[in-house]
């Protein structure tokens, strides 16, 4: 198999750019009581106290400064995440980069990060997305449907076969309710077919692997209701968990040019979409989870793969400094109080960066209280 190239690693969110977090900023994002790393000393396993998950680049992937991630640097970044008290790390598994036309995939860019996270007791999340060009020449964000969904699920299952439950959760695709990430046009029934194909293929190699479904942009109640209905029509039920284990959501709070206080009441910022209501508050996550329970009969754990605010005036989810740090601190405090929320990855791409901003100071002061 040809060696992966860094240029093939896509943004984890097509409309906002890369999600790799500068690990030096993690200390400002974790609660008090995080582990300290002594100069020159070994890191100890993470022991809770936070739900922050750190996004890192795979070996061979592109770093924020344009350099290529090395094995040694990846090892150090996972070590530092544990030392700073993070709950886990999250890495994108880009199948268009990892898998060749002979349908064989390499896990070499992922292996060192999984191994080090396992040694340190960190949860490890794989964000699996993108369509290889040999499967669909139109582009990586044209999602696999029909027979292609079965092929894509076979690629996905190779990751599950390699890592099993050493990975805390395997996310299926990225924001399928947005046209930027489901280029042929969002369709809950198509995504339901992909979820079922992945679940079936993964279950065949490791029934205990945790599949994360949804990966929704915002608390999209309308799309999620249609997805639950489509999964039921495909044979989803409580016994097979409707073909996914945990619910993935990116509950950004705000709109065009403005970010909302994360403690605004759920339902106070609803918008209408072709599929129904989308709750644009952070607390709408509780509402979405309750709806899934009503539709599927399952109370699910939730993984927040992205959350944050933009500091660029005029952009979506804009909040000026230092209020942005106060909003982030409030959101992380609320997240820590939800026993069903397994992890939160704070998005730091483009205008969402935190390191070196007043938000970092606010978050550090909050952690020190």
C-alpha positions, 0 to 999 in steps of 0.5 A: 500500500502506498504511504499516506500523504498529509495533503489528503487529510481533510478538515474534520468539519468542511465549513470550518477548517482543521480541528487539530488543537495546540496541545499547549492550550489543553491546561487552560481547558481542563478542570482543577485537579488535572495531572501535572507533568514534572520536567523530564518525568513520566506521565501518569494515567489520566484519572478523570476530573475532566471531559475534555478530549484533545484532537490530534493529527495522525502520524504523517498528517499535517500539523497547524504550522504546516509541518508533518506529524512525526511518530515521536511528536505524536507520542509526546502530544498524547503524553502531554494530553494525559499530563494536563488532565484530558479525558481522551484524544480524538483523531480523524481516520480519513478513509480516502487517505488510509485505504487503497483501491484494492480495499485494504487499509493501513492503520500505521498513522493511527497505531502510535497514538492508540498505543500511547493513549492505551498505556496512559488510560486515555479514551481514544476516539476515531472520527472516521470519514471521507470517501476514497476517490477510487470509490467516487471521483466527485470528491471525498464529501460525496457520502457512500450510499447504496452498494458503496455504503457496503464497501465503505463499511468494509473499510471501516470494519478494518479499523474496528478489527485492528483496534476493537475496544481500545478505541472508546468510540468510532464516529460514523461520518461528519455532520451528515445533516449539512450539504457541505459534508453530504454533498449530494444533499442531506438525506436521513435515509441514506445516512441510516443505510450507511449506519446499518452497513457500518454496524453490521460490518463492525459487529462481525469483527468485534460486537463490543466496539462502540459505534457513534452515530449522528455526528450532527451539526447543532441539535438537529431535532428534525433530522434526528427524528427522521433518522430514527424513523429511517433506522426503524424502517431498516430493522432498527430496534432496542436489541440492535440499538438502532445500529449505533451505540452512542449519539454524536453531536456538535452542539454549537450555540449561535447563528450567523454573526453571533454566539449564544450564552451556553446556558440559554434555555433549550428551545429559546433559539429554534430555527426551522429546517426542511426536516423540522426544528433545529435547536441552536442552544447548547442546552438543546443537547438535553432536548435532543437526547430526550427526543432520541429516547422517545423515538427509540426507547434508549437513553444514550450516552453522548459524545460532543465531537466539536464545540466552541465560539469564533472570535472573528466579527461577522462569522458564525458563532462569534463571541468577543473576548474575553466573554468567549472564555466565560462562555466556554468555561460555562459550557464545560462546567455544564458538560461536567455535570451531565453523567451521560456526556462522555467527552467534549472536543473544543474546536480550535480551528481558524477563528476558534483558536484559543492558545494565546487569546484572552479566552485561555486566561479566562479558562485557566482562571476558571480551572484554578478556582 
